[in-house]
């Protein structure tokens, strides 16, 4: 599922508003999302229990940004 999230995340432009909104949805700090969850240095460490939520949110965000 991480690969799917990475693919979707690559389509998000710009990243900052996305990370801010996702942080609200998953009740985490935006800095945690940016530096831990969406970081190559941390091997995309999205907690397993949050991966489906993150994937669904990201897919919806990408769809809405393109409309």
N, C-alpha and C positions, 0 to 999 in steps of 0.2 A: 504494500500500500504506500510505502514511502516514495517509491518511484512515481506513482501516480500523483502524489502531492507535489513532488519536485517538478513534474511536467506542468501541472496546473500553475504552480507558483511562478514558474518562468514566464507565464503569460500575464501576470499581474503587473500593471503599470499605473501609477507609481506604487511603490511598496509601502511607504509610511502610513497612508490612510488604511490600507488593508490590515497591516499589523495592529494598528490601534483598534480597529473594529473586531478583529479576531480575539484580541486580548480581552475585550469586554465579554465576548461570547463564552470563552473558556475560563474566565475569571482568573487571569494571570496578568502579570505586568508585561507591557509591551517589550521591555528590554529582555525579559525571559524568552519571549517568542523569537525575537530577532537574534539574540546571541546564543541561545541553546537549541531551540526547536528548529530554526531555519538556518543553521550554520554548518558549513562543510567541516569546520574545525571540530565540531561536536558530533559529526556523523548524523546530522538530522535526527536529533534525539527527541522526537515527538513521542510522549508517553503512549503506550499501546492503547490504553482506554480512551485516549483523545483522538486517535488517528482517524476514525470514521467521521467524527464531528469536524475535524480540520479539513478532511477531504471534501465533505459535503459543502462546508462553508466556502472553501476556496473555489469549488466548481460553480457555485451560485454567484460568487463575486465576479469571477471571470465572465460568466454569461451576462450578468448585469452591466459590467463595464463596457461590453461590446454592443450594448443596445442604446 
